[in-house]
Amino acid sequence: MTDLSAADAPPQGAMARLLRRKMALFGLAIIALVVSGAVFAPLIAPFDPNDQMFDGLTLEGAPMPPGGQFLMGTDLLGRDLFSRLLYGAQTSLIIGVVANGLALVIGTLVGITAGFFRGWIGGILMRFTDLMMAFPALLLAICLAAIFQPSLWIVALVIALVNWVQTARVIYTETSSLATRDFIAAERTLGASTGRILFRHILPHLLPTIIVWGTLGISTTVLLEATLSFLGIGVQPPTASWGNIIFENQTYFQTAPWLVFIPGAAIILLALAFNLVGDALRDVLDPTQRGRD
Amino acid sequence: MAAYLIRRLVQAVLILLGVSFITFFLLYVLPADPVRQIAGRSATAQTVENIREQLGLDKPFVVQYARYLGALVQGDMGRSYLQKTEVAELILSRLPATLLLMVAAIVCELVLGLTMGIIAALWRGRAVDQTLMITSFVTVSAPQFVVSLLLLYVFAVKLGWFPIGGYGTFAHLVLPAVTLGILGSGWYSRMMRSSMIDVLRADYIRTARAKGLSRARIVLRHALPNAILPVIAMIGIDIGVFMGGIVVVESVFGWPGIGQLAWQAIQRVDIPIIMGVTLVSACAIVLGNLLADLIAPFIDPRIRLR
């Protein structure tokens, strides 16, 4: 019954229903906060994020604790932590959007192709997806990132190459069940081209799934970028990233814990925000999930 | 059953073959040169060439890969470039530490996750439930290294209850296992909650209630055993998740398992070790998934192996 018109896949009012959920609102608020922090970083940041300030260190050369002139304190090199966090938000979001967007495109293409064409093309693609599932993902990402010269774009690419698999599986399952439905058979009899069926009839039905996985995926991506940067093989200093702030300062974490835990909290909050919004979107967009709790 | 098992094992071998090929290929085409690492900076061009020839790295890709596979079939994973030890030996010596951590971590995950899930299901919709579900969201959103460092800071640095890192006693095991336990618990608690809610809705629970059994008896004797089984069956999949993430925790806590071995090898471009650890981890993931699929029909007879 819901198949009749494909164009209205994300039902009108989904946004309104989303906004009624407290947790989703909380998530959206955090995302809005981080996005505006990143966009307006040059305006908000009280200091240059890379400026190693003379008065940013105590007389003994230790980093300054939060409070006073430096809102969140300074790091090992006397740079303002708050300013670095703001610029680090740019890194997290760029990687989140680019890497995850890329993973989503790869996953959707593989999933749709395998689900719609079946046969040997589908077989090969899905066996390859199974193969990728057997890879220890983090190990693969670490391998790739460590051996390439890491830069923002390489890190995004590495994450995308590791992260498309889940999406591909989900899209595959949905496409293959859609492909056997009557309305697709009807389109075929009417003489619709494969391209038309795929893009006008299958893809719109997949949109809710793509939106949900796209949102949840940003959380995974943010965590993976932070982890790679923490290991020193992600985004390279002096470009600030929440992960590499921790990487640079971890040796001091016993005496200057804020250098680890403030960026750590930022990472958790951003990942949590995308998880909450993604989960709420799943409830709102997927009618089969409705009323489950 | 036997036919199914044989087919799945053949599949597993094919998948591992694929993993070995892709990893070998990636390590072959990537720009880092292991020979430079071995020879050191001051080595002459002649020495570099000699080492390359010795290791067979001057041969074409297909020959190198075929040689690797040929040896692998006989249980030979090659020699570490830098440590001059057999890779199989290195991995075997590190494996017990990783397995110990894995068992301890899964126990922590289950204890935390199942308890949270059961409580949330029993008080569904109340403040406890909401708090627990938010907690489970936080745990899946936290990176391993942040939680590791947080626990280290609080329990090792500030309170001094546990050592900062290392291996050997039970005290060394607690923090890494709890870190992984907390991070994995969110996943289990959500599954346990929905499984428990489904079971509590079932007719036989209504019957038990109608018979006038106490709430405690209904929950513990009638609901729990049925609700817990599908969650337990997921342990197999969890093994894969664990294997994917050990590098970070082992490195932060200085835990001498295969994750730390892999991380050291990656930094030094020690290809045979990277290959070995990747294969062992992939093996664990494949076997874990197989285990989960094999257990499923025993737990739920409606599931038939195909």
Contacts between the chains, C-beta under 8 A, distances in Angstrom:
chain1	res1	chain2	res2	distance
A	23	B	134	7.2
A	23	B	137	7.9
A	127	B	18	8.0
A	128	B	18	7.9
A	130	B	15	6.3
A	131	B	15	5.5
A	131	B	18	4.3
A	131	B	19	6.5
A	131	B	22	7.3
A	133	B	285	7.7
A	133	B	289	8.0
A	134	B	15	4.9
A	134	B	16	7.4
A	134	B	18	7.9
A	134	B	19	5.7
A	134	B	282	4.8
A	134	B	285	5.2
A	134	B	286	5.2
A	135	B	19	6.1
A	135	B	22	7.7
A	135	B	278	7.6
A	135	B	282	6.4
A	135	B	285	7.8
A	136	B	240	8.0
A	136	B	243	5.2
A	136	B	244	4.6
A	136	B	278	6.6
A	136	B	281	4.0
A	136	B	282	6.5
A	136	B	285	6.6
A	137	B	244	5.0
A	138	B	244	5.0
A	138	B	245	5.7
A	138	B	247	5.9
A	138	B	248	7.3
A	139	B	244	6.9
A	139	B	247	6.1
A	139	B	262	6.1
A	139	B	277	7.1
A	139	B	278	6.0
A	139	B	281	6.2
A	140	B	23	7.9
A	140	B	278	7.6
A	142	B	247	6.1
A	142	B	262	7.9
A	142	B	263	7.2
A	142	B	266	5.9
A	143	B	23	7.7
A	143	B	26	6.9
A	143	B	27	7.6
A	143	B	266	5.8
A	143	B	274	6.3
A	143	B	278	7.6
A	144	B	26	7.0
A	144	B	30	7.7
A	146	B	266	4.7
A	146	B	267	6.7
A	147	B	27	7.6
A	147	B	30	4.3
A	147	B	31	7.0
A	147	B	32	4.5
A	147	B	266	7.6
A	147	B	269	7.0
A	148	B	30	6.9
A	148	B	31	7.2
A	149	B	31	7.8
A	219	B	141	6.2
A	223	B	141	7.4
A	223	B	143	4.9
A	226	B	143	5.1
A	226	B	145	7.8
A	226	B	146	8.0
A	227	B	143	5.5
A	227	B	144	7.0
A	227	B	145	6.4
A	227	B	248	6.1
A	230	B	143	7.4
A	230	B	145	4.8
A	230	B	248	7.5
A	231	B	247	7.9
A	231	B	248	7.2
A	231	B	251	7.4
A	231	B	263	7.6
A	243	B	143	7.9
A	246	B	145	7.0
A	246	B	146	7.4
A	246	B	149	7.6
A	250	B	149	7.0
A	253	B	149	6.0
A	253	B	152	8.0
A	253	B	153	6.5
A	254	B	153	7.2
A	254	B	157	5.0
A	257	B	153	5.6
A	260	B	146	7.6
A	260	B	149	5.3
A	260	B	153	7.6
A	261	B	146	7.7
A	261	B	149	7.7
A	261	B	150	6.8
A	261	B	153	7.6
A	264	B	143	7.6
A	264	B	146	3.7
A	264	B	149	7.0
A	264	B	150	7.1
A	267	B	142	7.9
A	267	B	143	5.8
A	267	B	146	6.3
A	268	B	138	6.7
A	268	B	141	5.5
A	268	B	142	4.9
A	268	B	143	7.5
A	268	B	146	6.5
A	271	B	141	3.8
A	271	B	142	7.4
A	271	B	143	7.6
A	272	B	137	6.0
A	272	B	138	5.8
A	272	B	141	3.9
A	275	B	137	5.6
A	275	B	140	6.5
A	275	B	141	5.2
A	276	B	137	6.2
A	279	B	137	7.4
A	292	B	194	7.6
A	293	B	124	7.3
A	293	B	125	7.9
A	293	B	194	7.6
A	293	B	197	7.1
